[in-house]
């Protein structure tokens, strides 16, 4: 049963039991400006506080997933030093909100149905999992404008795909299709645009059916490995102890053992 529906011009949020769906809805291309970013931050806070949601599916209701920073905003802040300083602070705020997305205890999935460029791809890279339409275009073309992918793009793409691929895409300002993105590991799945929404929802629902407590702890332990944290092994043990004391885990393990008799 539908638990709660809230909406705003920039992003709509649907909480449906263990699955939260955030739909980017700033036509025409989900350009990132300050109100949009504030709404994303608000949405993440709602999801993070949810006692039921184990998965956040981030999708778009516009023709693009997100084409990156708002061009009018950029234009207004390029004329003097004060405006450029404000632009840097805006990028810093994007970094903060995207890092919040990355740190969510819930598993986050980006459904990329259209262009994900610049800040739009950086948003998708902050998610745990990505599925793209075969026809979608993905890239970090900032170098073409004499800029750097400053909302986490150089860091997350390098961690995800390795130095060689990050240099190819960023230094060459290259865009790739959804199919190519899947082949090089930029996204985990690709599907024809007509099938994308159903496929993404199926993946999200299957993950959401798993215990949220286990998902959160698995995600935390993987994060420790990515960070090279030597305490990751102890983190696994602590998570195991916490989950063994959880009533749902006990029930699931008991049922599994009963089936093995």
QUIBEL-V482283 format. One record per residue. N is the residue number from 1. NEAR is the number of other C-alpha atoms within 8 Angstrom. Layout:
<<N | NEAR> <N | NEAR>>
This chain:
<<1 | 4> <2 | 7> <3 | 7> <4 | 7> <5 | 8> <6 | 7> <7 | 7> <8 | 7> <9 | 7> <10 | 11> <11 | 15> <12 | 12> <13 | 12> <14 | 10> <15 | 13> <16 | 12> <17 | 10> <18 | 12> <19 | 15> <20 | 15> <21 | 12> <22 | 13> <23 | 11> <24 | 14> <25 | 12> <26 | 12> <27 | 8> <28 | 8> <29 | 11> <30 | 16> <31 | 13> <32 | 11> <33 | 9> <34 | 7> <35 | 7> <36 | 11> <37 | 11> <38 | 8> <39 | 11> <40 | 10> <41 | 10> <42 | 8> <43 | 11> <44 | 11> <45 | 8> <46 | 8> <47 | 11> <48 | 9> <49 | 6> <50 | 7> <51 | 4> <52 | 8> <53 | 16> <54 | 16> <55 | 15> <56 | 15> <57 | 14> <58 | 12> <59 | 13> <60 | 15> <61 | 8> <62 | 12> <63 | 11> <64 | 13> <65 | 18> <66 | 16> <67 | 14> <68 | 13> <69 | 12> <70 | 9> <71 | 7> <72 | 6> <73 | 9> <74 | 10> <75 | 8> <76 | 8> <77 | 12> <78 | 9> <79 | 8> <80 | 7> <81 | 7> <82 | 7> <83 | 11> <84 | 11> <85 | 8> <86 | 9> <87 | 10> <88 | 8> <89 | 8> <90 | 9> <91 | 10> <92 | 9> <93 | 8> <94 | 10> <95 | 11> <96 | 8> <97 | 11> <98 | 11> <99 | 9> <100 | 10> <101 | 11> <102 | 10> <103 | 6> <104 | 10> <105 | 11> <106 | 13> <107 | 14> <108 | 14> <109 | 14> <110 | 12> <111 | 15> <112 | 15> <113 | 14> <114 | 13> <115 | 14> <116 | 18> <117 | 15> <118 | 15> <119 | 16> <120 | 14> <121 | 15> <122 | 14> <123 | 9> <124 | 11> <125 | 11> <126 | 11> <127 | 13> <128 | 9> <129 | 10> <130 | 15> <131 | 15> <132 | 17> <133 | 15> <134 | 11> <135 | 10> <136 | 13> <137 | 12> <138 | 13> <139 | 14> <140 | 16> <141 | 15> <142 | 12> <143 | 13> <144 | 7> <145 | 6> <146 | 6> <147 | 7> <148 | 7> <149 | 15> <150 | 8> <151 | 11> <152 | 9> <153 | 14> <154 | 11> <155 | 7> <156 | 11> <157 | 12> <158 | 11> <159 | 9> <160 | 8> <161 | 12> <162 | 9> <163 | 8> <164 | 7> <165 | 9> <166 | 13> <167 | 9> <168 | 10> <169 | 13> <170 | 15> <171 | 9> <172 | 9> <173 | 13> <174 | 11> <175 | 10> <176 | 9> <177 | 11> <178 | 16> <179 | 12> <180 | 8> <181 | 12> <182 | 13> <183 | 7> <184 | 8> <185 | 9> <186 | 11> <187 | 13> <188 | 9> <189 | 8> <190 | 13> <191 | 13> <192 | 9> <193 | 10> <194 | 5> <195 | 8> <196 | 15> <197 | 9> <198 | 7> <199 | 9> <200 | 10> <201 | 9> <202 | 8> <203 | 8> <204 | 13> <205 | 9> <206 | 8> <207 | 8> <208 | 13> <209 | 7> <210 | 8> <211 | 10> <212 | 13> <213 | 8> <214 | 9> <215 | 13> <216 | 12> <217 | 10> <218 | 8> <219 | 10> <220 | 9> <221 | 11> <222 | 8> <223 | 8> <224 | 12> <225 | 10> <226 | 8> <227 | 6> <228 | 6> <229 | 8> <230 | 7> <231 | 7> <232 | 10> <233 | 7> <234 | 7> <235 | 9> <236 | 9> <237 | 8> <238 | 8> <239 | 9> <240 | 8> <241 | 8> <242 | 8> <243 | 10> <244 | 9> <245 | 8> <246 | 8> <247 | 7> <248 | 7> <249 | 11> <250 | 10> <251 | 8> <252 | 8> <253 | 8> <254 | 8> <255 | 8> <256 | 8> <257 | 8> <258 | 7> <259 | 6> <260 | 5> <261 | 4>>
